[in-house]
């Protein structure tokens, strides 16, 4: 293949995503293109000098392990923005968690500046709210710090590059997962999950293939490795594990149950307009109440969610969930009947079935 053809191919690769020279080399190898890595550097020089269109740029940033990540920057001034586009950006900003808007404010503001520049090139009128008008409550969101954001960056890199990570220590019991494996352990990260104001890392342990969902803020020490893992089959298996859960918390056993909850009329009308689980189904009863059905495991998150509705919900089945609910009602009452110190209890330890 002549150089011009390679340059054209490399240009098409960079149109899709930023790449290192090694990644470009592997893609070319997969396409049966014989080339040495040092030639790719020369191809990139030729691409930058002679192949780019007007206003296009070829830039690079230095990524992990000092590897250059090449990016193709295309002009955006010709984009035809609509009012819906501008409103979408503002909605995303107000919906973004506190950690992004404070811990990564410089990055978030870059997107705002880009949109402002685009707006100037369009003749139509767009509504852009003041910063003080576009707010969020930050309710139920984690309080992040610089160290947390560094871990997030590393986890995104590990997921994107299918790299095993070495977790040295977990703090606390955020998802009832800490008891399933002993730290330190090696972990195959598959998913970056945003859930209830926080980010979680999900995947399988390397040694015993246990599926874990970990609160990223509770990972105290983690190391990146250069060891890759086969991820395609694991993605499907992990998705099946997540579908078994109500939220992300670990289930009490390996079973799923047909959960039936009866909500009062007003509460049920509220609940039915929200997403809770992929299998949820709401049925209007003759009494005016609502019956919610879903197929999932039993975990701490499910029980805590049921308690949220106080006296406006009744568990119809399964009996195991009813018994667990009543057991916790008893524990709560005892906290007020006895003058004893309250202590942490985890009734949601996973048991093999």
N, C-alpha and C positions, 0 to 999 in steps of 0.2 A: 504494500500500500504506500502511495506517495505521501509526502508530508502534508500537502494541502488537504487530502482526504482525512488524515488523522486530525488535523486542526479543526476541520468541520465537525468531526465526531466529538472531539473534546468540547467544542463550543456547545453542542447539543446536550452533552452530559451536564455542563455547568449551568445550562438554562433550567435544569430541573432542581439542582441542589448544589451547595458548596461542597468541594471535594479536596482531599489531599492528593499529592502526586501518586502515592501508593494506591489510593482508591481508584484513581483514573487508570493506573496500570492494571489493576485487577479487572476492571470493567472491559478494558481493551483485550485482555487475555481471554475473557469469557466470550468475546466476539471474534476470537481467533485472529487478532491483530498482533503480529510479531513486532515488538518494540522494546527497547531497553528503557529503564526508568530515567536515565540521564537524558535520553532523547526527548522525553516528555517535557522536561524543563525548557528545552529549546523550542518545542512546539508551543508552549505557553508564551514565550517571548514573541514568536512569530504571530500568534493569535492577537496579542496585545498591540503589536505594531501595525499589522496589516489587515486583520480580519474583522475587527470590531466595527459595528455600525456607528453612525453619528450619535454622540452623547453616551455611548456605552463605555463602561470601564471594567477592567480586570484588576481586582484588588486581592489582597490576602491578609489574613490575620494569623497570628501565631497561637496555635491551640495547645492542647495538652502535649507534654513531652517535646515542646518546641517544634511541633510539626506545622508547616504552613498550610492553611486552609484557603483555597482559592475560591473567589466569589465573582460571579458575573453580575455587574450592576447595570440595570437597564433604565432608560429614562422613563419617568413616571408622569411627566407634565401633560402628556396627551390623554391621560385616563379621564374618561367621562364620569364624573362623580354625580350622584343623585343625593337628594335630601336624605333618603333612606341610608345611604352609605355613611354620611356624616353622623346621623343619629345612631347608627350601629356602633361606630367607634366610641361615642360618648356613653352608650349603654354598657359596652364592654369595660370601659374605664371604671364606671361606677360599680360594676359587678365584680371587679377584680378585688381579691383579698388584700388586706392591710399590708401583708408582706411584700406585695408587688408595688403598691403605691407609695410605701415608705422605704422599705429596704432596697427597692430597685427603682426609685423615683427618677433617676437620671435616664434610665432606659425607657421608662414609660413616657417621659417628656419628649424623647426623640420622636416617638410615634405621633405625638400631638403636633410637633413642629412640622413633620412631614405632611400631615393633613392640612395644616394651615397654609403651607406652600401650595398644595394642590388646589385648595379653595381659591387662592388668588388667581389661578389660571383659568378658572371657570366663571362665566358671566352670570350664572344663576345665583339667586340669593340663598344662603344657607344659614340655618340657626345654629349658633355655637354657644352653649351655656358658659357662664362664668365658672371658675373653679369652685367658688363657694356655693354654687347652686347644684353642682354635680357631686353629691356626697353619698356616703354609705354608713351604716351603723357599726360595722365591724363586729357585730354580735356573733358569738360562738366561733371566733377566729383565733388562731394561734398567735402568740406574740413572738415574732421572729427576731433574730439578730444576725450579725455579719457571718458568724460561724455556720448558722443554719443555711444561709444563702450559698455559702461555699459548698456545703454538702449537697444541696439541690443541684448545683451546676455539675458536680461530679457524678451524681446519680443519672442525670440526663445524658451525660457522655457515655456512661456505662451501658445504659439501655440502648442508646443509638448505635453503639458499636458492639453489642452483644458480649460484653466483658463480665467475667465473674468478679465479684467484689468480696473483700474479706472484712466481715463485721466483727469487731473485737468486743463491743459491749453494747447492750441495750439497757435503757433506763425505764423503769416503771412497767405498767401493765396496760398500755393504751388499747390494745386490740385482743387481749386475752391470748396472746401468741408467745409471750416470753417463756412460758413453761414448756413449749413444744420442742425447743432445742436449746442446747447449752452453748453460750458464747465462750470463746470465739468460734465462728463458723463461716464457711464459704457459701456464697449466695448467688443465684442466677436471677438477676433483676429483669422483669418482663414488662411491668406496667408502672406508669407514673399516674397516680390517681388523686384527683382533687375531690374531697368529701367533707362536707360540714365544716367548711372554713379552714381545712388543713390539707396537707399533701401526704400521701402514703406511697410506699414502695411495695410492690407485690411481685412474687416470684417463688422459685423453688430452692430449697437447700441443696447443695451439691452432693453431700454424703448420703442422706437418707430420703431425698426427694419429697420433703414435706413442703406443702404450699403455705406461705406466710404472707400476711399483709402487715407491714411495719410502718408505724408513725415515724416519718423522717426526722422529726424534731427529737425523737427518743433514741436515735442512733448516735451514741456518744463518740465512738471511734470507728472509722471505716477506711479501708485502703483499697485503691484501685489496683487491679492486676492486668496483665497483658494476655491472660488466658481467655479465649473465646469459648462459647458453647453453642450447640445446635438449638435454635430457638423456635423453629416453625411449628413443630409438634407441641412444644410446651405452651405456645400461645393459645391453642385450642383447649388444652387441658386446664390452663389457668383460667380461661374464660368460663369454663364449666364450673370450676370451684367458686368463682365470684358469684355466679348466678345462684348458687346454693345459699348464699348469705343474705341476710337482711342488713344492708349497709356493707361494712367491711370487716366487722368484728368476727373472730373465730367462733364457729358453732360448738355446741356442747358435745356433739357426737358427729358421726359421719352420715347421719340420716337427714332426709328432708321430710317435712310434714305438710299436710294440707291445713293451713292456718285459717280459721274462720273467726272473724271478729264482728260483733254487732255494734254499730254506732247509733247514737240517737240521731233524730232527723237533722237537726241543725249542724251537729258535729260531722255527721256523714256527708252532708252537702259540702262542707268545707274540705274534708279529707279527699273526696273524689276528684278534686281539681288539682291534686299534686301527684308527682311521681314518687313512689316508694319502693317498688320492686318490679322487675320485668314481667312477673306473672300476675300482677294484681288485677282483680276484677271486682267491680262494685255492682250490687244488685239492690234495687229498691224493694223493700218488703211491704206487705199489706198494712202493717202497723204504721208505716211512714218512716221507719228506721231504715238504715242501710246495712247490708251484709258485705263485708270485704273478705275476699278469698285470695290466697296466694300460696304458692308452693315453695317453701324454703326451709332452712334449718332454724333451730332455736339458738339465739345468742343473747348476750347482754344488751346489745343495741336494740333488738326487737322488744325485749321486756321494758327497757327504759322508755322506748317510744310509746308503748301501751300505757305506761304510767302517766305519760304526758297528758293523756286525755281524761285523766282522773275518773270521775263517776259517769262519764259519757260514753263508756265502752264496756262491753262484756265479752270475755273470751268464750266462744262456743266449743272450740276444739283446736288442738288435741288436749287430752286430759293432762299430758305431761306439762304443757304450757300453763294450764290452769293451776296445777299443783305448785309449779315454780313461782307463779305470780302470788298465790296465797302464802307461800313460804316467806316471800319477801315482805308482804304486808305484815306478817307476824314479826319479822325482824324490825321493821320500821316502828311498829307499836311498842316493841320492847325497849327501843331507844328512849322512849318517853315514860316508860313505866318503871324503869330501874335506874338508879343513880350509879351508872357505870360508864367508863370511858368507851366511846365508840371506836371500833377498830376495823381496818379494811378487811373485807371478805370477798373472795372470788368464788362464786357458786357456778362459774361457767368454764370450769376446767374441761378440756376436751377429753372424751373417753372413746376408745375404739369399740365399735359395735360389729 
